[in-house]
Amino acid sequence: MDKKYTPIIGMEVHVELKTASKMFCSCKNDPFHASKPNIHTCPVCLGLPGALPVANKKAIEWTIKLGLALGCKINTLSKFDRKHYFYPDLPKGYQISQYDMPFCFGGKVKTSFGDIGITRVHLEEDTGKLIHQKVNGQNVSLIDFNRSGVPLVEIVSEPEIFSSAQAKEYAKKLRQIIRYLDISDADMEKGGMRLEANISLQKKGEKTLPNYKVELKNINSFRYLERGIEYEMKRQAEILDGGETPVQETRGYNAEKDATFTQRIKEEAADYRYFPEPDLPPIKISDEWLKEIKSDLPLSLDSVFKSWKEKHQLNSDLAELLFETASELLWLNRLFEETAKAKLPVDKLVNLLVHKKLKAELFKTEVDKIIELYKKETVISDISDDELKEVIGKVIKNNPNPVADFKKGKTTAVHFMIGQVMREIKRKIDFKRLEKLIISELSK
């Protein structure tokens, strides 16, 4: 991208919670496994006149739980609002959401590029799903309301993302935290987690935010998010270079063409005609209720990774590839503790598991069984240094050319010698120990 501009990116991430029932009714919350369309519906989620909503307590608790995990402050008094817009998958003509009094605000997510502020975490209901297909030779749009009314958490960031790579890392971190809390499967292919990025370009040296933003909507993969942002930055730079301002609009991303496309002109908050939902009372979060929600929080991921690094010298980036939920993490914790008790190196175990060199079906195999398999993979011979030196001496005598190469400074000769010694003894030896002994013998 042109170095004259700095990308200013904020993100909105929508996540469907996996509560047993929907947000404002008792219908089953299972849109992905329904046997046919429109079977998990009732007058409330179909928006029929006279139907009254009742808020799902568990969904509220899980939203606050997520807010706490993100370091947010919690509003002790919150409310639901009506957000008005017209679309075929929105049966009431409005969506029950939150506007000026969300449950959570003011958190942050750490990335390798810097911290990203969380503006708000609020709760709303999902819409129905439009299905475009042919019926009797005609192109039609059908609506499945099984998803209508599913609890939907929205996480809104500050415009503190400055590259496509940072946006991708931020979204991945969010998904990891959400799955770790076990409040959503966040299945992006099915639409259980949807990514949106608001993108604009700021001229170098300017302090004020740009007077426009383009929303890239409904992205369902981290790779597409990154590629979509990259395309959009180039497109906007060309428009700005031409002396014009990009239109404030909502755009989609076409993966096949690797390009964004116009969907609709972007609405402002006023266009939604927000007002308090009259059929739902304000929600008071008492100290007692908040204490109860906090007591259900698992250890923070940062503290878990710090503990693993201090106890077992584990690389957190590698270790976090092994789990996504809190139950999986607890299982891993036990595995690491038992491995350490067996006086086996935990970091090598993680390497074997991550790179699939240890054939173990994680989280379904008993800890003792995995340690047994690990021992077979890493058994270190109890051969003495004197015995090893005897074999090394023999290898040195039989390989004068590599010895001469080592004397000339070619360190690769050592690796050849290691291979020859291993072939002679036909037992597993610690690589570092063997390397040290060979170099010592060659240096005499």
C-alpha positions as CSV (number, residue, x, y, z in Angstrom):
1,M,0.0,0.0,0.0
2,D,1.0,3.6,-0.6
3,K,3.2,4.8,2.3
4,K,1.4,8.2,2.2
5,Y,-1.5,6.6,4.2
6,T,-2.0,4.8,7.5
7,P,-4.9,2.3,7.7
8,I,-7.4,3.0,10.5
9,I,-9.4,-0.2,11.2
10,G,-12.0,-1.0,13.8
11,M,-13.8,-4.4,14.0
12,E,-17.2,-5.7,14.9
13,V,-17.3,-9.4,15.6
14,H,-20.6,-11.3,15.9
15,V,-20.8,-14.6,17.8
16,E,-23.7,-16.9,18.3
17,L,-23.9,-18.2,21.9
18,K,-24.7,-21.9,22.4
19,T,-27.4,-21.6,25.1
20,A,-30.0,-24.3,25.1
21,S,-32.8,-21.9,24.1
22,K,-33.0,-18.7,22.0
23,M,-32.6,-15.1,23.3
24,F,-36.1,-14.1,24.0
25,C,-38.2,-17.3,23.8
26,S,-37.9,-21.0,24.8
27,C,-37.4,-22.3,21.2
28,K,-34.5,-24.7,20.8
29,N,-31.2,-22.9,19.9
30,D,-29.9,-25.3,17.3
31,P,-30.0,-23.7,13.8
32,F,-27.2,-25.7,12.3
33,H,-28.6,-29.2,13.1
34,A,-32.3,-28.6,12.5
35,S,-33.8,-31.4,10.4
36,K,-35.7,-28.9,8.2
37,P,-36.4,-25.1,8.0
38,N,-38.6,-23.2,10.4
39,I,-39.1,-26.0,13.0
40,H,-37.5,-24.2,16.0
41,T,-39.9,-21.2,15.9
42,C,-42.7,-19.7,17.8
43,P,-44.8,-16.4,17.7
44,V,-41.9,-14.5,19.5
45,C,-39.0,-15.4,17.1
46,L,-41.4,-15.1,14.1
47,G,-42.3,-11.6,15.2
48,L,-46.1,-12.2,15.3
49,P,-48.3,-9.4,16.7
50,G,-48.8,-9.6,20.5
51,A,-45.9,-12.0,21.2
52,L,-43.8,-10.8,24.2
53,P,-40.1,-11.4,24.7
54,V,-38.5,-12.8,27.9
55,A,-34.7,-12.3,28.2
56,N,-32.4,-15.4,28.4
57,K,-30.5,-15.1,31.8
58,K,-27.8,-17.5,30.7
59,A,-27.0,-15.5,27.6
60,I,-26.7,-12.4,29.7
61,E,-24.3,-14.2,32.1
62,W,-22.2,-15.5,29.2
63,T,-22.0,-12.0,27.7
64,I,-20.7,-10.6,31.0
65,K,-18.4,-13.5,31.3
66,L,-16.8,-12.7,28.0
67,G,-16.6,-9.0,28.9
68,L,-14.7,-9.9,32.1
69,A,-12.3,-12.1,30.2
70,L,-11.6,-9.2,27.9
71,G,-10.9,-6.9,30.9
72,C,-14.2,-4.9,30.4
73,K,-16.1,-2.8,33.0
74,I,-19.6,-4.0,33.6
75,N,-22.6,-1.7,33.5
76,T,-24.6,-2.4,36.7
77,L,-27.7,-1.1,34.9
78,S,-28.3,-2.1,31.3
79,K,-31.2,-2.3,28.9
80,F,-32.3,-3.6,25.5
81,D,-33.2,-1.3,22.6
82,R,-35.0,-1.6,19.3
83,K,-32.9,-1.2,16.2
84,H,-35.1,-0.5,13.3
85,Y,-34.3,-1.6,9.7
86,F,-36.2,-3.5,7.0
87,Y,-34.9,-6.7,5.6
88,P,-36.8,-10.0,4.7
89,D,-34.9,-12.0,7.4
90,L,-36.0,-9.6,10.2
91,P,-39.7,-10.5,10.8
92,K,-40.5,-7.7,13.3
93,G,-39.0,-4.9,11.2
94,Y,-36.6,-4.2,14.1
95,Q,-33.9,-6.1,16.0
96,I,-33.8,-6.3,19.8
97,S,-30.2,-5.1,20.5
98,Q,-28.4,-2.7,22.9
99,Y,-27.4,0.9,22.1
100,D,-26.2,3.3,24.8
101,M,-26.2,1.0,27.8
102,P,-24.4,-2.3,26.8
103,F,-23.5,-4.9,29.4
104,C,-19.7,-4.5,29.0
105,F,-17.4,-1.7,27.9
106,G,-13.7,-0.6,28.0
107,G,-11.7,-3.8,27.7
108,K,-8.7,-4.7,25.5
109,V,-7.1,-7.6,23.5
110,K,-3.3,-8.0,23.4
111,T,-1.7,-8.6,20.0
112,S,2.0,-8.8,19.0
113,F,1.4,-5.4,17.2
114,G,0.0,-3.7,20.4
115,D,-3.1,-3.6,22.5
116,I,-6.5,-3.1,20.9
117,G,-9.2,-1.4,22.9
118,I,-12.7,-2.9,23.2
119,T,-15.4,-0.3,23.0
120,R,-18.3,-2.5,24.0
121,V,-19.6,-6.0,24.2
122,H,-23.3,-6.2,23.9
123,L,-26.1,-8.7,23.4
124,E,-28.8,-8.9,20.7
125,E,-30.8,-11.4,18.7
126,D,-29.8,-13.0,15.4
127,T,-31.8,-12.7,12.2
128,G,-33.3,-15.4,10.1
129,K,-31.3,-16.8,7.2
130,L,-32.0,-16.1,3.5
131,I,-31.5,-19.0,1.1
132,H,-31.2,-18.2,-2.6
133,Q,-32.1,-21.0,-5.0
134,K,-34.3,-22.0,-8.0
135,V,-37.9,-23.2,-7.5
136,N,-39.7,-24.4,-10.6
137,G,-37.1,-22.7,-12.8
138,Q,-37.5,-19.3,-11.0
139,N,-34.8,-17.6,-8.9
140,V,-36.3,-17.1,-5.5
141,S,-35.2,-16.2,-1.9
142,L,-36.5,-18.4,0.9
143,I,-36.3,-17.7,4.6
144,D,-35.4,-20.1,7.3
145,F,-36.3,-18.7,10.8
146,N,-34.6,-21.4,12.8
147,R,-31.7,-18.9,13.4
148,S,-34.1,-16.0,14.2
149,G,-33.8,-15.0,17.8
150,V,-30.5,-16.9,18.5
151,P,-28.4,-15.0,21.2
152,L,-25.8,-13.0,19.4
153,V,-22.9,-11.2,21.1
154,E,-21.3,-8.3,19.3
155,I,-17.7,-7.3,20.2
156,V,-16.8,-3.8,19.0
157,S,-13.2,-2.6,19.0
158,E,-11.7,0.8,19.0
159,P,-10.2,2.0,15.6
160,E,-6.8,0.9,16.9
161,I,-5.9,-1.8,14.2
162,F,-3.3,-0.6,11.7
163,S,-2.8,-3.6,9.4
164,S,-4.5,-6.6,7.9
165,A,-2.1,-8.9,9.8
166,Q,-3.1,-7.3,13.1
167,A,-6.8,-7.6,12.3
168,K,-6.3,-11.3,11.6
169,E,-4.4,-11.8,14.8
170,Y,-7.0,-9.9,16.8
171,A,-9.9,-12.0,15.4
172,K,-8.0,-15.2,16.1
173,K,-7.4,-14.2,19.7
174,L,-11.0,-13.4,20.2
175,R,-12.1,-16.8,18.8
176,Q,-9.6,-18.5,21.1
177,I,-11.0,-16.7,24.2
178,I,-14.6,-17.4,23.2
179,R,-14.0,-21.1,22.7
180,Y,-11.9,-21.3,25.8
181,L,-14.8,-19.9,27.8
182,D,-17.0,-22.6,26.2
183,I,-19.8,-20.1,25.4
184,S,-19.8,-20.7,21.6
185,D,-18.4,-23.1,19.0
186,A,-17.6,-20.0,16.9
187,D,-17.9,-22.1,13.8
188,M,-17.0,-19.6,11.0
189,E,-18.0,-21.9,8.1
190,K,-21.6,-22.1,9.5
191,G,-21.8,-18.5,10.4
192,G,-21.5,-19.0,14.2
193,M,-18.8,-16.2,14.1
194,R,-18.9,-13.4,11.6
195,L,-16.2,-10.8,11.1
196,E,-16.7,-7.2,10.0
197,A,-14.0,-4.5,9.5
198,N,-14.5,-0.7,9.3
199,I,-11.6,0.5,7.1
200,S,-10.4,4.0,6.2
201,L,-7.1,5.6,5.3
202,Q,-5.4,8.5,7.2
203,K,-2.8,10.7,5.5
204,K,0.6,10.5,7.2
205,G,1.0,13.2,9.7
206,E,-2.8,13.8,10.2
207,K,-4.1,13.5,13.8
208,T,-7.9,13.5,13.2
209,L,-9.7,10.4,12.0
210,P,-10.8,10.2,8.3
211,N,-14.3,11.6,7.5
212,Y,-15.5,8.3,6.1
213,K,-15.3,4.6,6.7
214,V,-16.1,1.5,4.6
215,E,-17.5,-1.5,6.3
216,L,-16.4,-4.9,5.0
217,K,-19.2,-7.2,6.1
218,N,-19.9,-10.9,6.9
219,I,-16.4,-12.3,6.5
220,N,-16.2,-16.0,7.4
221,S,-12.5,-16.7,7.5
222,F,-9.4,-15.1,8.9
223,R,-7.6,-15.4,5.5
224,Y,-10.5,-13.7,3.7
225,L,-10.5,-11.0,6.4
226,E,-6.8,-10.3,5.7
227,R,-7.2,-10.4,1.9
228,G,-10.3,-8.3,1.9
229,I,-8.7,-5.5,4.0
230,E,-5.6,-5.6,1.8
231,Y,-7.8,-5.1,-1.3
232,E,-9.8,-2.4,0.3
233,M,-6.7,-0.4,1.4
234,K,-5.4,-0.4,-2.2
235,R,-8.8,0.6,-3.6
236,Q,-9.2,3.5,-1.2
237,A,-5.6,4.7,-1.8
238,E,-6.3,5.0,-5.5
239,I,-9.5,7.0,-4.9
240,L,-7.7,9.3,-2.5
241,D,-4.8,9.7,-4.9
242,G,-7.4,10.9,-7.5
243,G,-8.5,13.7,-5.1
244,E,-11.8,12.1,-4.1
245,T,-13.2,10.6,-0.9
246,P,-14.3,6.9,-0.9
247,V,-18.1,6.5,-0.5
248,Q,-19.2,5.5,3.0
249,E,-20.8,2.1,2.3
250,T,-21.1,-1.5,3.2
251,R,-19.1,-3.9,1.0
252,G,-18.8,-7.7,0.7
253,Y,-15.7,-9.7,-0.3
254,N,-15.6,-12.1,-3.3
255,A,-12.9,-14.7,-2.6
256,E,-12.9,-16.0,-6.2
257,K,-12.2,-12.5,-7.6
258,D,-10.2,-11.5,-4.5
259,A,-12.1,-8.2,-4.6
260,T,-14.7,-6.3,-2.5
261,F,-18.0,-5.1,-4.0
262,T,-20.7,-2.7,-3.0
263,Q,-23.7,-4.0,-1.0
264,R,-25.4,-0.8,0.3
265,I,-24.8,2.7,1.3
266,K,-23.7,2.7,5.0
267,E,-26.4,3.8,7.6
268,E,-25.7,6.1,10.5
269,A,-26.9,5.2,14.0
270,A,-29.8,7.8,13.6
271,D,-31.1,5.8,10.6
272,Y,-31.9,2.9,12.9
273,R,-34.2,5.0,15.1
274,Y,-33.0,3.3,18.4
275,F,-35.3,3.6,21.4
276,P,-35.6,1.5,24.6
277,E,-37.3,-1.9,24.1
278,P,-40.7,-1.3,25.9
279,D,-41.5,-5.0,26.4
280,L,-38.3,-5.7,28.4
281,P,-37.4,-4.2,31.8
282,P,-33.9,-2.7,32.4
283,I,-31.4,-5.3,33.7
284,K,-29.8,-4.6,37.0
285,I,-26.5,-6.5,37.6
286,S,-26.3,-6.8,41.4
287,D,-23.0,-7.2,43.2
288,E,-24.1,-10.7,44.2
289,W,-24.9,-11.7,40.7
290,L,-21.7,-10.3,39.3
291,K,-19.7,-12.2,42.0
292,E,-21.5,-15.4,40.9
293,I,-20.5,-14.8,37.3
294,K,-16.9,-14.0,38.2
295,S,-16.6,-17.2,40.2
296,D,-17.4,-19.2,37.0
297,L,-14.5,-17.6,35.1
298,P,-11.5,-20.0,34.3
299,L,-7.9,-18.8,34.8
300,S,-7.0,-16.2,32.1
301,L,-5.1,-17.6,29.1
302,D,-2.2,-15.2,29.8
303,S,-1.8,-16.6,33.3
304,V,-2.0,-20.2,32.0
305,F,0.7,-19.5,29.3
306,K,2.9,-17.7,31.9
307,S,2.6,-20.7,34.3
308,W,3.5,-23.2,31.5
309,K,6.5,-21.1,30.5
310,E,7.8,-20.8,34.1
311,K,7.2,-24.5,35.0
312,H,7.9,-26.3,31.8
313,Q,9.8,-23.7,29.6
314,L,7.0,-24.0,27.0
315,N,6.6,-21.7,24.0
316,S,3.0,-20.4,24.4
317,D,2.5,-20.0,20.6
318,L,3.1,-23.7,20.2
319,A,1.2,-24.9,23.3
320,E,-1.9,-22.9,22.5
321,L,-2.2,-24.9,19.2
322,L,-3.2,-27.9,21.3
323,F,-6.5,-26.7,22.8
324,E,-9.5,-24.4,22.3
325,T,-11.7,-25.0,25.3
326,A,-11.2,-24.8,29.1
327,S,-11.8,-28.6,29.5
328,E,-9.1,-29.3,27.0
329,L,-6.8,-26.9,28.8
330,L,-7.4,-28.7,32.1
331,W,-6.6,-32.0,30.5
332,L,-3.3,-30.6,29.1
333,N,-2.4,-29.1,32.4
334,R,-2.7,-32.6,34.0
335,L,-0.7,-34.2,31.2
336,F,2.1,-31.7,31.6
337,E,2.2,-32.1,35.3
338,E,2.3,-35.9,35.1
339,T,5.0,-35.7,32.3
340,A,7.2,-33.5,34.5
341,K,6.7,-36.0,37.5
342,A,7.9,-38.8,35.2
343,K,11.1,-36.7,34.7
344,L,10.4,-36.3,30.9
345,P,10.8,-33.0,29.0
346,V,7.4,-31.4,28.5
347,D,8.6,-29.1,25.7
348,K,9.5,-32.2,23.5
349,L,6.1,-33.7,24.3
350,V,4.4,-30.6,23.0
351,N,6.5,-30.6,19.8
352,L,5.6,-34.2,19.2
353,L,1.9,-33.6,19.7
354,V,1.7,-30.4,17.7
355,H,3.6,-32.0,14.7
356,K,1.5,-35.2,15.0
357,K,4.6,-37.3,15.6
358,L,3.0,-38.8,18.7
359,K,0.0,-40.8,17.5
360,A,-2.4,-40.0,20.3
361,E,-6.0,-38.9,19.9
362,L,-6.0,-35.8,22.2
363,F,-8.5,-35.4,25.0
364,K,-9.9,-39.0,24.5
365,T,-6.7,-40.8,25.4
366,E,-5.8,-41.4,29.1
367,V,-2.8,-39.3,30.4
368,D,-0.9,-42.5,31.5
369,K,-1.3,-44.0,28.0
370,I,0.1,-40.9,26.3
371,I,3.1,-40.8,28.7
372,E,3.7,-44.4,28.0
373,L,3.8,-43.7,24.2
374,Y,6.0,-40.7,24.8
375,K,8.5,-42.8,26.8
376,K,8.8,-45.2,23.8
377,E,9.4,-42.2,21.5
378,T,12.0,-40.5,23.7
379,V,13.7,-43.3,25.6
380,I,17.2,-42.2,26.3
381,S,19.9,-44.9,26.6
382,D,21.8,-45.1,29.9
383,I,25.1,-45.7,28.0
384,S,28.0,-44.1,29.8
385,D,30.3,-41.4,28.5
386,D,33.2,-43.8,28.4
387,E,31.3,-46.3,26.3
388,L,30.2,-43.5,23.9
389,K,33.8,-42.2,23.6
390,E,34.9,-45.6,22.6
391,V,32.4,-45.7,19.7
392,I,33.2,-42.1,18.8
393,G,36.9,-43.0,18.6
394,K,36.2,-45.8,16.3
395,V,34.0,-43.5,14.0
396,I,36.7,-40.9,14.0
397,K,39.3,-43.4,13.0
398,N,37.2,-44.8,10.1
399,N,36.2,-41.3,8.7
400,P,39.4,-39.2,8.2
401,N,37.7,-36.9,5.6
402,P,35.0,-35.5,7.8
403,V,37.6,-35.2,10.6
404,A,39.7,-33.1,8.3
405,D,36.7,-31.0,7.3
406,F,36.0,-30.3,11.0
407,K,39.6,-29.2,11.5
408,K,39.1,-26.7,8.6
409,G,36.1,-25.2,10.4
410,K,33.2,-27.1,8.6
411,T,30.8,-27.7,11.5
412,T,28.4,-29.7,9.3
413,A,31.0,-32.6,9.6
414,V,29.8,-33.0,13.3
415,H,26.3,-33.9,12.1
416,F,27.7,-36.6,9.8
417,M,29.7,-38.0,12.8
418,I,26.6,-38.0,15.0
419,G,24.7,-40.1,12.4
420,Q,27.6,-42.6,12.2
421,V,27.8,-43.0,16.0
422,M,24.0,-43.4,16.3
423,R,24.2,-46.1,13.6
424,E,26.9,-47.9,15.6
425,I,25.2,-47.9,19.0
426,K,21.6,-48.5,17.6
427,R,20.1,-46.8,20.6
428,K,18.5,-43.4,21.3
429,I,20.9,-40.8,22.7
430,D,20.3,-37.2,23.7
431,F,21.4,-35.2,20.7
432,K,23.0,-32.4,22.6
433,R,24.9,-34.8,24.8
434,L,26.3,-36.7,21.8
435,E,27.2,-33.5,19.9
436,K,29.1,-32.2,22.9
437,L,31.1,-35.4,23.3
438,I,32.0,-35.6,19.6
439,I,33.2,-32.0,19.4
440,S,35.3,-32.7,22.5
441,E,36.9,-35.8,21.0
442,L,37.4,-34.1,17.6
443,S,39.1,-31.1,19.3
444,K,41.8,-33.2,20.9
